[in-house]
């Protein structure tokens, strides 16, 4: 095992496109760090530079404290699991898992116990004589992981390895991968665009946008204390509602206007966000998580504001109801707000509803810098 580090890393492609800019990030020894972001954010380019498949324009990649910029990919002591399984169709499961070891000159007597041990760990023991065409998608992905595990590398690099699986199998494999890491404790850099994967699997999560690192922390901190509006809107499903508003107040009291709706801010919230005092009379961005809005009939004693809304669409999902509605009325009602309501809610498409917003859970962002106001 070893620490994986990026120092002032930059990647610019011919033509001037900058994929990664000034990345400083450490994957600690034994840590499972997830790099997440939308398509084009630069996360896969970071992974490819770590693997040696792309050369950094500037900055350094370190593995185990040693700069490896000029070290060839096979000599970096890392193993990579790709989005596609990349299995040899004419080889058995055993031969696919053993192939990398043979290329590295490992003796046959040493290969067998390593393959069998990995196969047992991945529950592939009964499948070693099969060809990839005889396996399910989940089984093929486990073979691809087994091929990486037998290498016993200093670090693993995983490039969206679950994206080709169906939704149910993806959930199962997330759990499997997390349990596998607990057993191996090998440093892992895992790339995905799926924030649910990131939040459920990562010891820490690094969020990227347009080639730049936005925030890196534990899933809980990213969710509770996003550094900016992008992280706030990207982490969480359904996404946080981000609305333009205006802060007004005097005499230690304050409220925020969201179109026709006015929300009085609790003094406890103002005490936790002292910088809000500098925004009185100014516009800001207000963040409301869908789960902090509820059917007012179900939370009569909640610490929040109760507002009448007209539901545009209500999606009954069994365990919850996802409702979409504007906070205003008429033709200029403003953007739709998403709420995650209790399954006992009476929300119906096209019907009025009284909703309660937990005012203690509001977020605020500067409209220019997009940074969190704290």
N, C-alpha and C positions, 0 to 999 in steps of 0.2 A: 504494500500500500504506500501511497505517496500523495503529497499535496500537489494540486494543479493550480498554477497561477498565471494570470495575464497582467502584464504591466504596460500601461500606456499603449495598448494595442490599437493599431489602425490598419484598415484595409481599404485601398482605393483601386478600383478596376480601371483598365484602359478606357479612355473617354471621360474620365473624371468622376464617375459614380463612386461615392464613398459609402461602403457597406457597413463599416465599423469605425467608430471615432473615439479615441482616447478611453478605451475600456480598461478599467482596473478592477479585477475580480479574483477572489481566491476560493477554490474548492478545497476545504480542509481535509486532512487525512481522515478517511473513513466517512466523509460526508456525502449525502445524496443531495445535490444542488440541481434545481430545475431552472433552466433558462427558457423564459416564456415571452411571447410577443406575437403580434400579428404578422402575416406574410410580408416579407420585405424588411423586417426589423433588424436583420443581420445575425440572428441567432444561429442559423446553420453555418454561416460563414465563420463564426467564432469556433464552432465545433470542428470545421474542416481545417482551420489554422492550428487547432490543438492536435489534430491527427497528422498534420504535415501535408495534407492534400491541397492546401492553399498556403502561399507564402505571405507573411505579414509585410505590409508596406513600411510600417514602423512599429516599434515596441518589441516586447519579448514574450515568449511562451516558456514557462518553467514547469518542469515535472520533477518532483522530489528536490526542489531547490536548484536544479541545474537548467540553464538556458538550452533549449532544444531547437532553436530556430533553424540551425543548419544540420539537424539530425534527420536522417531519412525516416519515412513513416514506419517501416518494419522494425526500426531500431529504437523506437520511442517508448517501448514497454507499455503500450496501451492497447486496448481491444475495443472495436467499434461494432455496434449493432445498428443496422440500417433500417430505414422505413420499409424497404422491400427486403424480403427474407434472404435473397442472394444465395440460395442453396443450389448446389450442383444437382441437376435432375437425375443424372445417371448414377449418382452415388447413394449408398445407403445412409441412414441417419448416423450410424457409427462412423462411416468414412467422412461424412461432412464435418462431424465434430472433430475428427482426428486430423483433418487435412492441414490446418494451420500449424499444428505441432510438427507434422512431417516436413513442411516447408522450412521450419526453423531447426531442423536437424535433430529433433528429440528422438531418442532411441525407442524402438518398437515396444520393448518391455516396460518403458516408462509411460508410453502413450496410453496403453490399455487401462491401467488403474485410474488415470486421470479422467478418461472418457467415461468409464463406468461410474465413477464417483459423481461426476456432473450429471450423468443420465439419471442416477438415483435421486439426486437433489431436485431435478426437474421433472421427475415422474415420467421418464422416457425409456425406462429399462425394458419394457415389452415392445418397444418400437424400433430398436436399434437396427433391425434387418430390413426395415421398410424403406421405400423410396419416398421422396418428398410428395410425389403425386398421390400417394396413399395416405397422406396426413391431412388433418383439418388445419384451418388457418392458425388457430391457437397452438397446435402442436408444432407447426412449422416455425412459428415465432420462438417457441421454447428451444427448438433445435438451433436456431440462430443465436440465441442467448447461450446455449450450451457450448457452441463453437467459441464464443468469447470467454466463457468461464474457464474452460480447460487451459487457456493460455496462462491463467493465474497472473494477470498483468498488474501494474502499479495503479492503473485507473481504467475505468470504463467510460466510453463515449457512446451515447445513445441518441440517435436522430429519429424522433417521432416513431418509435418502434411499434406502437399500437394503433397507428392511424388507419391501417388497412383492415382492422378487425371490426366486426359488427358491434353495436352499442353494448349488448349484454356481455359479450366476450371481452370487450375492452375493460369493463368494470372488474371482471374476474381477474384479468391479467394485471390490472393496477395493483390489486391486493396481493397477487402472487409476487410481483416484482418487489413490492415493499417488504414482504416477508423474506424474500431472497436476499435483499440488501442487509436486513438485520442479521442474517446468518453469515454473509461474506464480509461485511464492513469494509468494502473496497471503495475508494473515492470514485464517485460517479457524477458525470455531467450529463444531464438529461434534457434534451431539447424538445419543446412541444409548442403548439399554438393554442392548445386546449387548457384554459385556466383551471378547469375542474381537475384535470390530471395534475397540474402544478400544485394546487392547494392540498390535494389528498396525498401526494407522494413525497414532496420535498421536505427535507430538514429545513432548508431555506429556499427561497424563490427569488430569482433575479428577473426583473421586468425590463424588457428592451423596447425601444421605439426609435425608428429611423436611425439605427446604428448606434444609439446612445443608451447607456444604462440609466434607467429612471429611478429604480429603488431596488435594494436587495435586503431581505429580512425574512423572518419566519412568516409562514402563512397567516398566523393570527395578527401579527403587527401590520402586514400589508393590508389586511382587511379592515382593521380597526383604525389604523393611522396612515392612510395613503399619503405619500409625499406630494402628489399633485393630482390634477383632475384626470389625467390619462390613466394613472394607476387606479384611481377610484372607480373609473368607468370600466376598466378592463378586468379587475378582480371582483368577482361576485357574479352570480347567475340566478335570476335576471340581473342585468347590469344596473348600477346606481343611476337614479334619475339626476341629471345635471341641468339646472334651470337658472336662467338669468333673473336676478332679483335686485332690490334696492333696500339698503339698511337705513332705518330711521330710528331716532331715539333721543331721549333727554332725561336728565335726573336719575341716571343709573338704570333706566328701563330702555328696552330696544325691541324693535320688531322688524321683520323682513317682509317686503311686499313681493308677491309672485303674481304678477298680473292683477286680477281682481281680488286675489286672496291675500290676507294679511295674517302672518303667523307671529304671535308674541313670543319672544325668546326668554326662556327661564333665566333667572339671575345666576343659577348654578352653572348653566352653559356659558354665560358671559364671563364668569369667573375662570372657567377652564380655558377660554379662548380670549385672553386679554388683548390680543392684536386686533380683534374686531372693533375696538373703540376707534381705531383710525379709519374705519370704513363708514362711519355714520354719515349719511347723506350721499353715499357713493353706491355705484353698482358693484355687485359681486356675483359669483356663481354659487348656488346653493345645491348641496348634494343630499338626496334622500334615498336611502336604500329601500327597495320594494318591501322587505320584511318589516320595515318600521312604519308601514301603513296598514291599518286593519279596519275591518267593518266596525263602525262605531258602536253598533248594537252589542257586539261581543266584548267590548272593553270599555264599559261605561265609566270606570274609575281610572282609566289610563291617564298618565301625565302627558297630555297632548292637545292639539287643536282639532276640533270637529268641523268638517267642511262638507257641504252638499256638492255632489258631483253627478255627472251623467255618464254612465258606463257605456263606452263604445263597443267593447268586446270583453267578454268574460269566458275564460278557458277553465273548465272544471277538469282537473287532472287527478281526481281521487283524493290524494293526500293534501291538496291545496287548490285554491282558485287563483289564477293569474288574471287580474283585471287591468284594463287599459282605459284611461279617461283623461280629459283635460281638466285643469284646476279652474279654468274660467268658463264662461258661457258665451253663446252667440257665435258668430262667424269668426271672431278673432279670439278664440278660446285658448290659444297657445298650444304648445307641444303636448303630446300624450304622455301621461305619467303611468308607470307600471307599478302595480301593487301585488304583493304576495299575500293573499288572504287565507284565513282559516277555511277548511272544507265546509264548515257550518255557515259560512257567509251566504247571504241572500243575493249576492251580486248576480245580475243578469244582463246580458247584452241589450242595450237600448233602454235600460231602466235607470231611474235615479237611485243614488246610494249615499248614505252618510258615512264618511270615512274619518278615522282618527289618525293623526300623525304624531309619532313620538318626538316631541320637540327637543328632548335631551340628546337625541341621536342625529341631529342635523350636522352636515359638514359644510365648510365654506372654503372657497378658492378665489384667488385673485383673478380677475377677468383678463388681465394682460399676460402675466407670467404663468398663470395656471397653477401656481404653487399653493399648497394648503395654507390657510390662515389659522394660526394656532395661538 
